[in-house]
Amino acid sequence: MNGNIKYSFIAILFTTLISACSNKISQLTGPIEPTPSVNFYATFDSIAISDQAVLALAYSSNKYPAGFYQENLDDGSIYYVNTLSILPLEQRTSNSSELSTNNRDTALAWSESSEANGLNYRKMTSESETNKYFQFRFKGMNVKDIVLYRVHKLSYVDRSMYDSFHPTSYIAKLNFRAIDTTSVQEFAEYIWFVWHYNIAGAQAIAVVNKESADTAWCVLYTLSKVGGDFRLNDKITINRSIYSVSRHTGDVIFSNTAERTINGKLN
């Protein structure tokens, strides 16, 4: 049975009312900017949300539900080192996959090669790591020219099968265990953050999970807002993204569907 979540936005309080079935459901609470009362109801299979609720959310300052994965990048831009970035221009092909390793020195060498084969004027100023990645902070002469070169930790995820020039639904292989709704939701939120943190108009609004003996799923409901030209309306799309993960192999299958698009503000 699928999990259901009812969301209620009243003034500045963002409260999630959860109807739990046999599956684990994420609990999302947190403040947003003042808006009219807004309610919507999300299940694993669909989301019931009015156009008025979509508009209230899209024009609020809230990009993520509270508790959603996010990072303080300190003005840096994330760049995942890949099979092209480490090569000189003359050796590059029309295939590119992100790299993974558990070795810090290998990750640093790949990051340095990526900078050397790119602009080659930034210098490394610091490094850090999490259970998900190695990170090397490179800074240029301009104080805002900061690149965060990252390499996936192979113990967490392998994305070598995913070619960004020839994308498929098979986007990753998770190498950690246990694979359940909690860990799959964390991965889904993490990868969505990486893909969208610097995209204006991208907004996560709801998360619903379910699992079986063989598979753990996470569904993210998100909004994407595209600004219209002069005398044209903004366009706001409700998206449903599914992350399906084999609990035995860790293989991640991704799909995204645009549920509907409405008119936003007239410019």
Long-range contacts (C-beta under 8 A, 24 or more apart in sequence): 2-43, 2-44, 2-45, 2-208, 2-210, 3-43, 3-44, 3-208, 3-209, 3-210, 4-41, 4-42, 4-43, 4-44, 4-208, 5-41, 5-42, 5-43, 5-206, 5-208, 6-39, 6-40, 6-41, 6-42, 7-38, 7-39, 7-40, 7-41, 7-42, 7-205, 7-206, 8-37, 8-38, 8-39, 9-35, 9-37, 9-38, 9-39, 9-53, 9-56, 9-57, 10-37, 10-38, 11-35, 11-37, 14-62, 14-65, 14-66, 16-65, 23-181, 23-209, 23-210, 23-211, 24-180, 24-181, 24-182, 24-209, 24-211, 25-208, 25-209, 26-67, 26-185, 26-207, 26-208, 26-209, 27-67, 28-65, 28-66, 28-67, 28-68, 28-206, 28-207, 29-65, 29-66, 29-67, 30-62, 30-65, 30-66, 30-67, 31-66, 32-60, 32-61, 32-62, 33-60, 33-61, 33-62, 35-60, 40-205, 40-206, 42-206, 42-208, 42-221, 43-208, 44-208, 44-209, 44-210, 44-217, 44-219, 46-240, 46-259, 47-206, 47-221, 47-238, 47-240, 47-259, 49-238, 51-262, 54-223, 54-236, 54-238, 54-262, 55-236, 55-262, 55-264, 57-203, 57-205, 57-223, 58-201, 58-203, 58-223, 58-225, 58-234, 58-236, 58-264, 59-264, 59-265, 62-203, 63-202, 63-203, 63-204, 64-193, 64-203, 64-204, 65-204, 65-205, 65-206, 65-207, 68-189, 68-193, 68-204, 68-207, 69-186, 69-189, 69-190, 69-192, 69-193, 70-193, 70-197, 71-193, 71-197, 73-148, 73-197, 74-146, 75-144, 75-146, 76-137, 76-146, 76-147, 76-148, 77-146, 77-147, 77-148, 77-198, 78-148, 78-150, 78-194, 78-197, 79-114, 79-147, 79-148, 79-149, 79-150, 80-150, 80-151, 80-152, 80-194, 81-107, 81-110, 81-111, 81-114, 81-149, 81-150, 81-151, 82-164, 85-110, 85-113, 85-114, 85-117, 85-118, 86-110, 86-113, 86-114, 86-117, 87-113, 87-117, 88-117, 89-117, 94-165, 95-163, 95-165, 95-166, 96-163, 96-164, 96-165, 97-159, 97-160, 97-161, 97-162, 97-163, 97-164, 98-152, 98-159, 98-160, 98-162, 98-164, 99-151, 99-152, 99-160, 100-151, 100-152, 100-153, 100-154, 100-157, 100-158, 100-159, 100-160, 101-134, 101-151, 101-152, 101-153, 101-154, 102-153, 102-154, 102-155, 104-129, 104-134, 106-151, 107-134, 107-136, 107-151, 108-134, 108-136, 110-149, 110-151, 111-136, 111-138, 111-149, 111-151, 112-136, 114-149, 115-147, 115-149, 122-147, 129-153, 131-155, 131-156, 131-176, 132-156, 132-157, 132-190, 157-187, 169-253, 169-254, 169-255, 170-251, 170-252, 170-253, 171-252, 171-253, 171-254, 172-251, 172-252, 173-249, 173-250, 173-251, 173-252, 174-245, 174-250, 174-251, 174-252, 175-250, 176-250, 178-247, 179-216, 179-245, 179-246, 179-247, 179-250, 180-211, 180-216, 180-247, 181-209, 181-210, 181-211, 181-216, 181-217, 181-218, 183-216, 184-209, 184-216, 184-217, 184-218, 184-243, 184-245, 185-209, 185-218, 187-218, 187-243, 187-245, 187-252, 188-218, 188-220, 188-241, 188-243, 189-220, 191-243, 192-220, 192-222, 192-241, 196-222, 200-225, 201-225, 201-226, 201-227, 211-247, 213-247, 214-246, 214-247, 214-248, 215-244, 215-245, 215-246, 215-247, 216-245, 216-247, 217-242, 217-243, 217-244, 217-245, 218-242, 218-243, 218-245, 219-243, 225-264, 227-267, 228-264, 228-266, 228-267, 229-267, 230-267, 231-266, 231-267, 232-266, 232-267, 233-263, 233-264, 233-265, 233-266, 233-267, 234-263, 234-264, 234-265, 234-267, 235-261, 235-262, 235-263, 235-264, 236-261, 236-262, 236-263, 236-264, 237-261
